[in-house]
Amino acid sequence: MELTGSQIVIECLKEQGVDTVFGYPGGAILNVYDELYKHSDEITHILTSHEQGASHAADGYARATGKVGVCLATSGPGATNLVTGIATAYMDSIPVVAITCNVGVSLLGKDSFQEIDIAGITMPITKHNFIVKDVNDLADTIRRAFVIAKKGRPGPVLIDIPKDVTANKAEYEKMEISSVTASKDISREEIETALQMITKAKKPYIFVGGGAVLSGASEELYTFAKKLDAPVADSLMGKGAFPGTDDLYTGMLGMHGTKASNYGVSECDLLVVVGARFSDRVTGNAKKFAKNAKILQLDIDAAEMNKNVLITAGIVGDIKEILTLLNARLEQQSHPAWIEKIMAYKEKYPLSYHPEILTGPYIVEEIYRQTKGDAIIVTEVGQHQMWAAQYYKYTKPHTLLTSGGLGTMGYGLGAALGAKMGRPDKCVVNIAGDGCFRMNMNEIATAVRHNIPVIQVVINNHVLGMVRQWQNLFYGQRYSSTVLNDAVDFVKLAEAMGAEGIRVTTQEEFNQAFAKALTLGRPVVIDCQIDSDEKVWPMVAPGAPINEAFDEADLKEKGN
């Protein structure tokens, strides 16, 4: 049948099973929005307050559901406002399809009103992008975009469609979309090498990254860890792939990782890296990272092998498939003395905080207690992000949504809206610092407009906390542009946007406020007043090896 380009866009989204899109209309994309209006019973459109909120919402939807997130924007500034969200998804390998519309084909390249080369701008931060200049190519392009976003190492794809293409007509035939499956082409030789390394190891450690979450390999990873009888650390992106309540779990690795994980990885003789890319925040001084260990890296992307850290051997392929093959061949291993040593580290170096005052760690632990560990936690970037990683015990994948690679302040609230739309059965909590919240607090209006009952917790220390921490420790306490000493009232702000606003200053007040928020069924902002000099511990100084992690007690011992 013959359809317009805008009709083809909607039909192709329906083919892919898309039920929710996030966006902001404008002149160039008006034909698509007109068609979207006619299909509002099939595809829900969430009108965000800003296009960046739409791109983060699509990202959060994808992370929470494992499906492809979709965002829409018009030409020019509408399209460029998506860029930070696209880059955030790219750095964390999140499958998002961004659809933008541009000026007509005949006006391209002429500096027309609201024209921008969005494909050129986003080329470095997408897996692929397309400009569709012929309506006859539109359906196949959209289908390809979804395959590319999902296949192999996931990531964002952009489709730019000139306005006249959305109005022109072409023959359209519905296609049944088959699921994208992982490649089975895994080297037998690499599997054999890995098994030999594993069985020879006396002190193995497992380090888990976001690839284990993306591949859906949690069950296989759990079986592998138990068979290997090895302790497990994770990255920020790997949270929930291995249960944080398990005895073998030792906490996060790296700059703000636990001492148990940092010491253990530094002392192990085999480090099995499962879907992680050796970020500088994990390795510290890369030349001294796991210097006593042979390193076995499992990753879907061959480009990650030997990129940041030299490895001994690697297996390229889907994590779930690799672990399935290893588990089928691996005999039960036993390392009681090694496990006992790491457990002693866990006992000797627990995470701790002031027991009586309201602090970031207390807030996160109370959220964990009241949600029984079953919420989806979203964060912004900074101290609160690290506390959310350290003090909430993630037992399932897709339950911590955070910007790991790009470190995007302003990510969380939009992502929380996307997560709640994708998983309406889950309690969704966005944990922010006051600096981050200022960057996207307009999305509270979106939550109210669409009645999306997210809980926004603002850990308000009236400073840019993580930057201040660095200034305090490494810059002679010169607090340049990090003090937020203004009169912004987040409670009044929430109420002005139609949400519930609550301010708390004590542990008991927070307990009551959060319990109330869980029952209201509407957007809530909890403004939590904490001390400006609260810090994230432990910490590894920039350029130092991770086994030189220090905390407040260490500083006091040195007289600092």
C-alpha positions as CSV (number, residue, x, y, z in Angstrom):
1,M,0.0,0.0,0.0
2,E,1.1,3.6,-0.6
3,L,1.9,5.7,2.5
4,T,3.5,9.0,3.2
5,G,7.0,9.0,4.8
6,S,5.5,10.1,8.1
7,Q,3.1,7.1,8.0
8,I,6.0,4.8,7.2
9,V,7.9,6.1,10.2
10,I,5.0,5.2,12.5
11,E,4.3,1.8,10.9
12,C,8.0,0.9,11.2
13,L,8.0,1.8,14.9
14,K,5.0,-0.4,15.3
15,E,6.8,-3.2,13.5
16,Q,9.6,-2.9,16.1
17,G,7.2,-3.2,19.0
18,V,7.8,0.4,20.1
19,D,5.1,1.4,22.6
20,T,6.7,4.7,24.0
21,V,8.6,7.5,22.4
22,F,10.1,10.7,23.9
23,G,10.4,14.0,22.1
24,Y,9.6,17.6,21.3
25,P,7.9,18.7,18.1
26,G,8.8,21.5,15.7
27,G,8.2,22.6,12.1
28,A,10.4,20.1,10.3
29,I,9.0,17.0,12.2
30,L,5.4,18.2,12.2
31,N,4.3,15.6,9.6
32,V,5.5,12.8,11.9
33,Y,3.8,14.3,14.9
34,D,0.6,14.7,13.0
35,E,0.7,11.0,12.2
36,L,1.7,10.1,15.8
37,Y,-1.4,11.9,17.0
38,K,-3.5,9.5,14.9
39,H,-1.8,6.5,16.6
40,S,-1.8,7.7,20.2
41,D,-3.7,4.6,21.2
42,E,-0.7,2.5,20.0
43,I,2.3,4.6,20.7
44,T,2.5,6.8,23.8
45,H,4.4,10.0,23.3
46,I,6.0,11.7,26.3
47,L,6.5,15.4,25.7
48,T,9.6,16.3,27.7
49,S,10.5,19.8,28.8
50,H,13.7,19.8,26.7
51,E,15.1,17.6,23.9
52,Q,18.0,16.5,26.1
53,G,15.4,15.2,28.5
54,A,13.9,13.1,25.7
55,S,17.3,11.6,24.7
56,H,18.0,10.7,28.4
57,A,14.5,9.3,28.8
58,A,15.0,7.0,25.7
59,D,18.3,5.9,27.2
60,G,16.7,5.2,30.6
61,Y,13.8,3.3,28.9
62,A,16.4,1.2,27.1
63,R,18.5,0.5,30.2
64,A,15.5,-0.5,32.3
65,T,13.8,-2.7,29.7
66,G,16.6,-4.0,27.6
67,K,14.7,-2.8,24.5
68,V,15.6,0.0,22.1
69,G,14.7,3.5,23.3
70,V,13.3,6.0,20.8
71,C,13.5,9.8,20.9
72,L,12.3,12.4,18.4
73,A,13.4,16.0,17.7
74,T,12.9,18.6,15.0
75,S,15.7,20.2,13.0
76,G,18.4,22.6,14.1
77,P,18.5,23.3,17.8
78,G,16.0,20.6,18.5
79,A,18.4,18.1,16.9
80,T,21.5,19.5,18.6
81,N,19.8,19.3,22.0
82,L,19.8,15.5,21.6
83,V,23.6,15.4,21.2
84,T,24.6,15.0,24.9
85,G,22.0,12.2,25.4
86,I,23.2,10.4,22.3
87,A,26.8,10.7,23.5
88,T,25.8,9.4,26.9
89,A,24.2,6.3,25.3
90,Y,27.2,5.8,23.0
91,M,29.7,5.8,25.9
92,D,27.7,3.2,27.8
93,S,26.7,1.1,24.8
94,I,22.9,1.7,25.1
95,P,20.6,1.0,22.2
96,V,18.8,4.2,21.2
97,V,17.3,5.2,17.9
98,A,17.1,9.0,17.5
99,I,14.8,10.3,14.7
100,T,15.3,13.9,13.7
101,C,13.7,15.7,10.7
102,N,15.5,18.4,8.7
103,V,14.7,21.0,6.1
104,G,13.6,19.8,2.7
105,V,16.1,18.0,0.4
106,S,16.3,21.0,-1.9
107,L,17.2,23.3,1.0
108,L,20.0,21.1,2.5
109,G,23.4,22.8,2.5
110,K,22.0,26.3,2.0
111,D,22.1,27.5,5.6
112,S,18.3,27.3,5.6
113,F,16.2,28.3,8.7
114,Q,16.9,25.7,11.5
115,E,19.1,23.6,9.2
116,I,22.0,21.7,10.8
117,D,24.1,18.8,9.7
118,I,23.1,16.6,12.6
119,A,24.5,13.5,10.9
120,G,27.9,15.1,10.7
121,I,27.7,16.4,14.2
122,T,26.8,13.0,15.7
123,M,29.0,10.8,13.5
124,P,31.6,10.3,16.3
125,I,29.0,9.4,18.9
126,T,26.7,7.0,17.0
127,K,27.2,3.4,15.9
128,H,25.8,4.6,12.5
129,N,23.6,7.4,11.2
130,F,21.5,8.0,8.1
131,I,20.2,10.8,6.0
132,V,17.1,9.5,4.1
133,K,16.7,11.6,1.0
134,D,14.4,9.2,-0.9
135,V,11.1,8.1,0.7
136,N,11.5,4.7,-1.0
137,D,14.5,4.0,1.2
138,L,12.8,5.1,4.5
139,A,11.3,1.8,5.7
140,D,14.5,-0.3,5.1
141,T,16.6,2.4,6.8
142,I,14.5,2.4,9.9
143,R,14.7,-1.4,10.1
144,R,18.4,-1.3,9.6
145,A,18.8,1.3,12.4
146,F,17.1,-0.9,14.9
147,V,19.2,-3.9,14.0
148,I,22.4,-1.9,14.2
149,A,21.4,-0.4,17.6
150,K,20.8,-3.9,19.1
151,K,23.3,-6.1,17.3
152,G,26.8,-6.9,18.8
153,R,27.9,-4.1,21.1
154,P,24.7,-2.0,21.3
155,G,24.7,1.8,20.8
156,P,22.7,4.7,19.5
157,V,21.8,5.3,15.8
158,L,20.4,8.5,14.3
159,I,18.1,8.8,11.4
160,D,17.7,12.3,9.8
161,I,14.7,12.7,7.5
162,P,14.1,15.9,5.4
163,K,10.6,17.3,5.8
164,D,9.6,16.7,2.2
165,V,10.5,13.0,2.5
166,T,8.0,12.7,5.4
167,A,5.3,14.1,3.0
168,N,6.3,12.1,-0.1
169,K,4.7,8.7,-0.8
170,A,6.1,5.3,-1.4
171,E,4.9,1.7,-1.4
172,Y,5.0,0.1,2.1
173,E,4.7,-3.5,3.0
174,K,4.6,-4.6,6.6
175,M,7.5,-6.8,7.7
176,E,7.6,-9.3,10.5
177,I,10.7,-8.4,12.6
178,S,12.8,-11.3,13.8
179,S,14.8,-10.9,17.0
180,V,18.5,-10.0,16.8
181,T,20.5,-12.9,18.1
182,A,24.0,-13.0,19.4
183,S,26.8,-14.4,17.2
184,K,27.7,-18.0,17.9
185,D,31.1,-17.6,16.2
186,I,33.4,-17.9,19.3
187,S,36.9,-19.3,18.9
188,R,37.4,-22.8,20.3
189,E,41.1,-22.0,20.6
190,E,40.3,-19.0,22.8
191,I,38.0,-21.1,25.0
192,E,40.7,-23.7,25.4
193,T,43.3,-21.1,26.4
194,A,40.9,-19.6,28.9
195,L,40.1,-22.9,30.5
196,Q,43.9,-23.6,30.9
197,M,44.4,-20.3,32.6
198,I,41.5,-20.7,34.9
199,T,42.4,-24.2,36.1
200,K,46.0,-23.1,36.8
201,A,45.0,-20.1,38.9
202,K,45.4,-20.2,42.6
203,K,44.1,-16.7,43.3
204,P,41.5,-15.8,40.7
205,Y,39.3,-12.7,40.7
206,I,36.3,-11.8,38.6
207,F,35.7,-8.2,37.4
208,V,32.3,-7.6,35.9
209,G,31.3,-4.7,33.7
210,G,28.3,-3.4,31.8
211,G,28.7,-6.0,29.0
212,A,27.4,-8.7,31.4
213,V,24.3,-6.6,32.0
214,L,23.7,-5.9,28.3
215,S,24.1,-9.5,27.2
216,G,21.7,-10.8,29.9
217,A,24.3,-13.0,31.3
218,S,23.5,-12.8,35.0
219,E,22.6,-16.5,35.5
220,E,25.7,-17.7,33.5
221,L,27.9,-15.3,35.5
222,Y,26.6,-16.6,38.8
223,T,27.3,-20.2,37.8
224,F,30.7,-19.3,36.5
225,A,31.7,-17.5,39.8
226,K,30.5,-20.4,41.9
227,K,32.4,-22.9,39.7
228,L,35.6,-20.8,39.7
229,D,35.2,-20.2,43.4
230,A,36.4,-16.6,43.0
231,P,35.5,-13.3,44.6
232,V,33.6,-10.8,42.3
233,A,34.1,-7.1,41.9
234,D,32.2,-4.9,39.5
235,S,32.3,-1.6,37.8
236,L,29.7,1.1,38.0
237,M,28.1,-0.2,34.8
238,G,28.2,-3.8,36.0
239,K,26.0,-3.3,39.0
240,G,23.4,-6.0,39.4
241,A,24.9,-8.5,37.0
242,F,26.2,-10.4,40.0
243,P,24.1,-10.1,43.2
244,G,25.5,-7.6,45.6
245,T,24.2,-9.6,48.6
246,D,26.3,-12.7,47.7
247,D,29.2,-13.7,50.0
248,L,31.6,-13.7,47.0
249,Y,30.8,-10.1,46.2
250,T,33.4,-7.6,47.4
251,G,32.1,-4.3,46.0
252,M,33.0,-1.9,43.3
253,L,36.5,-1.7,41.9
254,G,38.6,1.5,41.2
255,M,38.8,5.1,42.3
256,H,35.9,4.8,44.8
257,G,35.9,1.0,45.0
258,T,36.2,-0.9,48.3
259,K,39.6,-1.6,49.7
260,A,38.7,-5.3,49.6
261,S,38.2,-5.2,45.8
262,N,41.2,-2.9,45.1
263,Y,43.5,-5.0,47.3
264,G,42.2,-8.3,46.0
265,V,42.5,-7.4,42.4
266,S,46.0,-6.1,43.0
267,E,47.0,-9.4,44.6
268,C,45.3,-12.0,42.4
269,D,47.1,-14.2,39.9
270,L,44.3,-14.3,37.4
271,L,41.8,-11.5,36.7
272,V,38.8,-12.6,34.6
273,V,37.3,-9.4,33.1
274,V,33.7,-10.0,32.0
275,G,32.4,-7.3,29.7
276,A,34.4,-4.3,31.1
277,R,36.7,-1.9,29.2
278,F,39.3,-0.9,31.8
279,S,38.1,2.6,32.3
280,D,40.7,4.9,33.8
281,R,38.4,5.3,36.8
282,V,38.7,1.5,37.4
283,T,42.4,1.0,36.7
284,G,44.0,4.0,38.3
285,N,47.6,3.8,37.2
286,A,47.2,1.4,34.3
287,K,50.8,0.3,34.3
288,K,50.4,-0.9,37.9
289,F,46.9,-2.4,37.5
290,A,46.7,-6.1,38.5
291,K,50.4,-6.3,38.0
292,N,50.6,-9.7,39.6
293,A,47.9,-11.2,37.5
294,K,47.4,-12.8,34.1
295,I,44.4,-11.1,32.6
296,L,41.7,-12.9,30.7
297,Q,39.2,-10.5,29.0
298,L,35.8,-11.6,27.7
299,D,34.2,-8.9,25.5
300,I,32.0,-8.7,22.4
301,D,34.1,-5.9,20.9
302,A,37.6,-7.0,19.7
303,A,38.6,-3.3,19.7
304,E,38.6,-3.4,23.5
305,M,41.3,-6.0,23.7
306,N,44.7,-4.5,24.7
307,K,43.2,-1.0,24.3
308,N,43.7,0.4,27.8
309,V,45.5,-2.5,29.6
310,L,47.6,-5.3,28.1
311,I,45.9,-8.6,28.5
312,T,47.3,-12.2,28.5
313,A,44.4,-13.7,26.5
314,G,40.9,-12.8,25.4
315,I,37.7,-14.3,24.1
316,V,35.7,-12.2,21.6
317,G,32.0,-12.8,21.6
318,D,28.7,-12.3,23.4
319,I,29.3,-12.6,27.2
320,K,26.3,-14.9,27.7
321,E,27.5,-17.3,25.0
322,I,31.1,-17.3,26.2
323,L,30.1,-18.1,29.8
324,T,27.8,-20.8,28.6
325,L,30.7,-22.5,26.8
326,L,33.0,-22.1,29.7
327,N,30.5,-23.4,32.2
328,A,29.9,-26.5,30.2
329,R,33.6,-27.4,30.3
330,L,34.8,-26.0,33.6
331,E,35.1,-28.4,36.5
332,Q,34.5,-27.2,40.0
333,Q,37.5,-25.2,41.4
334,S,38.3,-24.6,45.0
335,H,40.3,-21.7,46.5
336,P,39.5,-21.7,50.2
337,A,42.7,-19.9,51.4
338,W,42.3,-17.2,48.8
339,I,38.6,-16.7,49.6
340,E,39.3,-16.5,53.3
341,K,41.9,-13.8,52.7
342,I,39.5,-11.7,50.7
343,M,36.7,-12.2,53.2
344,A,39.1,-10.9,55.9
345,Y,39.6,-7.8,53.8
346,K,35.9,-7.3,53.6
347,E,35.6,-7.6,57.4
348,K,38.6,-5.4,58.1
349,Y,37.7,-2.6,55.6
350,P,33.9,-2.1,55.6
351,L,32.3,1.0,54.2
352,S,31.2,3.3,57.0
353,Y,29.7,6.7,57.7
354,H,28.6,8.9,60.6
355,P,25.8,6.9,62.4
356,E,23.7,9.8,63.7
357,I,23.5,12.7,61.2
358,L,21.8,12.8,57.8
359,T,24.4,11.8,55.2
360,G,24.4,10.6,51.6
361,P,25.3,7.0,52.5
362,Y,22.5,6.9,55.2
363,I,20.0,8.2,52.6
364,V,20.9,5.5,50.1
365,E,20.8,2.7,52.7
366,E,17.4,3.9,53.9
367,I,16.1,3.8,50.3
368,Y,17.4,0.3,50.1
369,R,15.7,-0.7,53.3
370,Q,12.3,0.9,52.4
371,T,12.3,-0.5,48.8
372,K,13.6,-3.9,50.0
373,G,16.3,-3.7,47.3
374,D,13.6,-3.9,44.6
375,A,13.7,-0.4,43.1
376,I,15.2,0.9,40.0
377,I,17.8,3.5,41.1
378,V,18.8,6.2,38.7
379,T,21.5,8.7,39.5
380,E,23.0,11.9,38.2
381,V,26.8,12.2,38.4
382,G,29.0,13.0,41.4
383,Q,29.2,12.1,45.1
384,H,25.6,10.9,45.3
385,Q,26.3,8.6,42.3
386,M,29.2,6.9,44.1
387,W,27.1,6.6,47.3
388,A,24.3,5.0,45.3
389,A,26.8,2.5,43.9
390,Q,28.4,1.7,47.2
391,Y,25.4,1.5,49.6
392,Y,22.5,0.1,47.6
393,K,22.8,-3.7,47.1
394,Y,21.9,-4.4,43.5
395,T,20.8,-8.0,43.0
396,K,19.4,-7.8,39.5
397,P,20.6,-6.3,36.2
398,H,18.9,-3.1,34.8
399,T,18.3,-1.7,38.3
400,L,21.1,0.9,38.4
401,L,20.8,3.4,35.6
402,T,23.7,5.9,35.6
403,S,26.0,7.7,33.1
404,G,29.2,5.9,33.6
405,G,31.4,6.7,30.5
406,L,30.4,10.3,29.8
407,G,29.5,11.3,33.4
408,T,26.6,13.4,32.3
409,M,25.2,15.8,34.9
410,G,21.5,16.2,34.1
411,Y,21.1,12.6,33.0
412,G,19.1,11.2,35.8
413,L,15.6,12.7,35.9
414,G,15.0,12.2,32.2
415,A,16.3,8.7,32.5
416,A,14.1,8.1,35.5
417,L,11.0,9.1,33.5
418,G,12.0,6.7,30.7
419,A,12.6,3.9,33.2
420,K,9.2,4.4,34.9
421,M,7.5,4.3,31.5
422,G,9.3,1.1,30.6
423,R,8.8,-0.5,34.0
424,P,5.6,0.9,35.5
425,D,5.6,-1.9,38.0
426,K,8.8,-0.7,39.6
427,C,9.5,2.0,42.1
428,V,11.9,4.4,40.3
429,V,14.1,6.7,42.4
430,N,16.4,9.3,40.9
431,I,19.2,10.3,43.3
432,A,20.7,13.7,42.5
433,G,23.0,16.3,43.9
434,D,21.8,19.8,44.0
435,G,24.2,20.8,41.2
436,C,22.9,18.1,38.9
437,F,19.3,18.6,39.8
438,R,19.5,22.2,38.6
439,M,20.5,21.0,35.1
440,N,17.3,19.0,34.5
441,M,14.8,20.0,37.2
442,N,12.5,21.2,34.4
443,E,11.6,17.6,33.8
444,I,9.7,17.6,37.1
445,A,7.1,19.4,35.0
446,T,7.1,16.5,32.5
447,A,6.6,14.0,35.3
448,V,3.6,16.0,36.6
449,R,2.2,16.5,33.1
450,H,2.2,12.8,32.3
451,N,1.6,11.7,35.9
452,I,4.8,9.7,36.0
453,P,5.3,8.9,39.8
454,V,9.0,9.1,40.1
455,I,10.7,9.9,43.4
456,Q,13.4,12.6,43.1
457,V,15.8,12.6,46.0
458,V,18.1,15.6,46.1
459,I,21.2,15.2,48.3
460,N,21.6,18.9,48.8
461,N,25.0,20.0,50.2
462,H,24.9,23.5,48.6
463,V,28.1,22.8,46.7
464,L,29.3,20.8,43.7
465,G,30.3,18.0,46.0
466,M,32.7,15.8,44.0
467,V,34.6,18.8,42.5
468,R,34.8,20.3,46.0
469,Q,36.2,17.0,47.3
470,W,39.0,17.2,44.8
471,Q,39.6,20.9,45.6
472,N,39.7,20.0,49.3
473,L,42.2,17.1,48.8
474,F,44.3,18.1,45.9
475,Y,43.8,21.9,45.2
476,G,44.6,23.4,48.6
477,Q,41.0,23.9,49.5
478,R,40.5,26.6,46.9
479,Y,36.8,26.3,46.2
480,S,36.7,28.0,42.8
481,S,33.1,28.2,41.6
482,T,31.8,25.2,43.5
483,V,29.8,26.9,46.3
484,L,26.1,27.1,45.4
485,N,25.2,29.8,48.0
486,D,22.0,31.0,46.4
487,A,18.3,31.1,47.5
488,V,16.9,28.3,45.3
489,D,14.1,26.5,47.2
490,F,13.6,23.0,45.7
491,V,10.4,22.4,47.8
492,K,8.8,25.6,46.4
493,L,10.1,24.7,42.9
494,A,8.5,21.2,43.1
495,E,5.2,22.6,44.3
496,A,5.3,25.3,41.6
497,M,5.6,22.5,39.0
498,G,2.7,20.5,40.6
499,A,4.8,17.9,42.4
500,E,5.0,17.2,46.2
501,G,8.0,18.8,47.8
502,I,9.4,17.8,51.2
503,R,12.5,19.2,53.0
504,V,14.4,17.0,55.5
505,T,17.4,17.7,57.7
506,T,17.5,14.6,60.0
507,Q,17.5,10.8,59.5
508,E,14.0,10.5,61.0
509,E,12.6,13.2,58.8
510,F,14.0,11.4,55.7
511,N,12.6,8.1,56.8
512,Q,9.1,9.6,57.1
513,A,9.4,11.6,53.9
514,F,10.5,8.6,51.8
515,A,7.8,6.4,53.3
516,K,5.2,9.0,52.4
517,A,6.6,9.3,48.9
518,L,6.2,5.6,48.3
519,T,2.5,5.9,49.0
520,L,1.6,9.0,47.1
521,G,1.5,7.7,43.6
522,R,2.7,11.1,42.2
523,P,6.0,12.9,41.5
524,V,7.8,13.8,44.8
525,V,10.9,15.9,45.4
526,I,12.7,15.3,48.7
527,D,15.3,18.0,49.5
528,C,17.8,16.4,51.8
529,Q,20.1,18.9,53.6
530,I,23.5,17.5,54.3
531,D,26.9,18.9,55.3
532,S,29.0,20.6,52.5
533,D,32.1,18.7,53.3
534,E,30.7,15.1,53.3
535,K,33.1,13.0,51.2
536,V,33.1,9.7,49.3
537,W,35.4,7.1,50.8
538,P,37.6,5.2,49.9
539,M,39.4,7.2,47.2
540,V,42.4,6.6,45.0
541,A,44.3,9.7,44.1
542,P,44.6,10.5,40.3
543,G,47.5,8.6,38.8
544,A,48.0,6.3,41.8
545,P,47.5,2.5,41.7
546,I,44.3,1.2,43.1
547,N,45.9,-0.6,46.0
548,E,46.8,2.9,47.4
549,A,43.1,3.6,48.2
550,F,42.7,5.8,51.3
551,D,39.9,7.0,53.5
552,E,39.4,9.5,56.3
553,A,41.1,7.4,58.9
554,D,44.2,7.1,56.7
555,L,44.4,10.8,56.3
556,K,44.2,11.3,60.1
557,E,47.0,8.8,60.6
558,K,49.2,10.8,58.3
559,G,48.2,14.0,60.0
560,N,46.5,15.6,57.1
